[in-house]
Structure formats: C-alpha cells, structure tokens
Amino acid sequence: MLEVKKASVSLNGKQLFRDLSFTVGDGEILCVMGPSGSGKTTLLNVLLGFRPLDGGHVSVDGELLTPSSAEEFRKAMAYVPQEAALPVELVSEMAGLLFGLKINRIVKFSKERLMEEWRRLGLDAGLYDRRVAELSGGEWRRVMLSVAGLLARPILLADEPTSMLDAEATALTGEYLRRMASAGCAIVVATHDERLAAYCDRRIVITDGMCDDMTEEG
C-alpha cells in the first residue's frame, strides 16, 4: 500500500499543495486531477523520491520513503512520464533500452509479449520499426505503458497517459489500467481527462494549494 500523510510542497514560493493525505491499496486506481501547474507532476516526483516534501511523509507498505530508501523503493515502481528524452533512434531500441536498465533486467524482454500488450492498447505493430521521433505523444506514452505492463511492478505512476488520445484509445488505456489493477497493481494517475477518471476508483483534486477528495461526489 502507498500512503501519503499530510504532505506539503512549495515551489518558487508558491504552495502547490498542503496537508495532502491519501492511500492507494493493491488493485486500486487513484486519479489526481487539477489545472496545469497545480502540482500533479510534482506529486508523482515526490512519490518517486525525486522531490522532497516540505512537510508530511510518504510510506510504502508501512516503511517511510526517505532520501536513503528512495532508490530501493523505486524498484517496486513503474513510471510513465509525459515525455522524456531517450538516447535512441528507433522504437525497437527504446524498448530494448528500457528492459536493459539494471533495475529492469529481472524481466526478460520478449517482442511477442510486447506485441500482445500493444494489441490491448490499440498500437500498430508496425510502430516497432519506426523512429521514436515519428511517434505521437499518445503513441509514445502507450509504448511506455506497455513496458510498464510487462514489468508488472506493484506500483504504477502515470502522468497524463491519455493526453492527445481519441475516445477509443482513451478507453483502451483505461481498460489496460484496470487490467493492471486487477492483477494487484496500485496505480496513481495524474490527468486532466474526465474520460480516464471514469476508470479510476477514487479521485482527488488539487486546486490553489488545496486538496479535495471527490470520490464520494464522483
């Protein structure tokens, strides 16, 4: 279980959020919503141990996330960012690079299994031999999500995974996340997308530094 307790973060003198508390259990999807600049991506960086809190704490299965323990905790997490610069040219190389990382070597790469994940996400197999630069943002994030699906980590953090996707691709992504959750994954999704939020079990909204749990209303 992932737990955030009374978390507060400021950036450049601006309070992004304060007294934020929530838990995400195994098999549960939490949606974090809010306008651009409200702190959604910062919160994911906090959960990854890349951004310290001004107050409060984060724990995983009852153990505190600290600067010294963060690297070990990240071994239990998969992360799908909005974008990232990777030192590869082809999509096939990108997949190989991700599985070749030291933290991921416990899982053997299989193109056949990757293509199965792509079919679930509505990705064309022909993208495998394309240049990374030719992928749309939505395709890139779904490729990253497919790798996260194969890694099957206990915790998934995803930043705007359905940005620029049409209704069909968004539905496939939502169903994919639900499939991961049904296998026991605890998922935190940062999004503006109400369509994706419909696939989540709970939602919180960050606005002007305040955090509201909208689960009961939603």
Secondary structure, DSSP 4 states (H G I P E B T S, - for coil): -EEEEEEEEEETTEEEEEEEEEEE-TT-EEEEE--TTSSHHHHHHHHTTSS--SEEEEEETTEEP-TTTHHHHHTTEEEE-S----S-SBHHHHHHHHHHSGGGTTS---HHHHHHHHHHHT--GGGGGSBGGGS-HHHHHHHHHHHHHHHT-SEEEEESTTTT--HHHHHHHHHHHHHHHHTT-EEEEE-S-HHHHTT-SEEEEEETBEEEE-TTT-
